[in-house]
């Protein structure tokens, strides 16, 4: 689903189609993707996040295997981040919209320091 309205429509459809009442709605995994056209210095970004955030994230960047910088959190329930040279990014595994907003601001602030 791409919006909460779509989730509500799907919930209503399930209730009507199967003649059941959906009492609990749980968002288990939010995937957020943003496309941009900047030019990020990925090598500098990699060394920065590796040194500054190594306690919170497992960080991997090998441009020959995958063009994105991969940041997987060490804490269960926190999202995985993928950052690209263009300034585009993906946030996977959020449990709430507020968590998406928090990590989005984190990424925006981080990437702005490494624009060429």
C-alpha positions in Angstrom: 0.0 0.0 0.0 1.3 3.5 -0.8 -0.9 5.4 1.6 -2.9 5.1 4.8 -6.0 5.7 2.7 -5.1 2.6 0.6 -4.6 0.6 3.8 -8.1 1.6 5.0 -9.7 0.8 1.7 -8.0 -2.7 1.7 -9.2 -3.2 5.3 -12.7 -2.4 4.3 -12.5 -4.7 1.3 -11.3 -7.6 3.5 -14.1 -7.0 5.9 -16.7 -7.0 3.2 -15.2 -9.9 1.1 -14.7 -12.3 4.0 -17.5 -11.0 6.3 -15.1 -10.4 9.2 -14.2 -7.5 11.4 -10.6 -6.3 11.3 -10.1 -5.1 14.9 -6.3 -4.6 15.0 -4.3 -2.9 12.3 -0.5 -3.2 12.6 2.0 -1.5 10.4 4.9 -4.0 10.3 7.2 -2.5 7.6 7.3 0.8 5.9 9.5 1.3 2.8 10.3 4.9 1.9 12.3 5.9 -1.2 13.4 9.3 -2.4 15.0 10.2 -5.8 17.4 13.1 -6.1 20.0 14.5 -8.6 22.8 15.7 -6.5 26.5 14.6 -6.6 27.5 13.1 -3.3 31.2 12.3 -2.5 30.5 8.7 -1.5 34.1 7.9 -0.4 34.1 10.8 2.1 30.6 9.9 3.2 31.6 6.2 3.7 34.6 7.1 5.9 32.5 9.6 7.9 29.7 7.2 8.7 32.1 4.3 9.3 33.9 6.4 11.9 31.0 8.2 13.5 28.2 5.7 13.4 30.0 2.3 13.7 28.4 1.7 17.2 24.8 2.0 15.7 25.2 0.7 12.1 26.9 -2.1 10.1 28.2 -0.1 7.1 29.1 -1.5 3.8 30.1 0.3 0.6 31.7 -1.5 -2.4 30.8 0.3 -5.6 31.9 -2.7 -7.7 29.3 -4.9 -6.1 26.5 -2.4 -5.4 26.3 1.4 -6.1 24.7 2.2 -2.7 26.1 2.7 0.7 24.4 0.2 3.0 23.7 1.1 6.6 22.0 -1.7 8.6 21.2 -0.8 12.2 22.5 -3.1 15.0 19.2 -2.5 17.0 16.2 -4.7 16.2 13.2 -2.7 15.1 15.3 0.1 13.5 15.4 0.6 9.7 18.1 -0.2 7.1 19.3 2.8 5.0 20.7 2.8 1.5 22.3 6.0 0.2 23.3 6.6 -3.4 25.7 9.0 -5.2 22.8 11.0 -6.6 21.5 11.9 -3.2 18.7 9.3 -3.6 18.0 7.1 -0.7 15.9 4.2 0.6 14.7 3.6 4.1 13.4 0.1 4.8 11.8 -1.5 7.9 10.3 1.5 9.7 7.5 0.7 12.1 5.8 4.2 12.1 5.5 7.3 10.0 7.4 9.2 12.8 10.3 6.8 12.5 10.4 7.5 8.7 10.4 11.3 9.3 13.2 10.9 11.9 15.5 8.9 9.6 14.6 11.0 6.6 15.9 14.1 8.5 19.0 12.2 9.6 19.8 11.3 5.9 19.1 14.8 4.6 21.4 16.4 7.2 24.0 13.8 6.5 24.0 14.0 2.7 24.1 17.8 2.7 27.6 17.7 4.2 28.9 15.7 1.3 27.5 17.4 -1.8 30.3 18.1 -4.4 
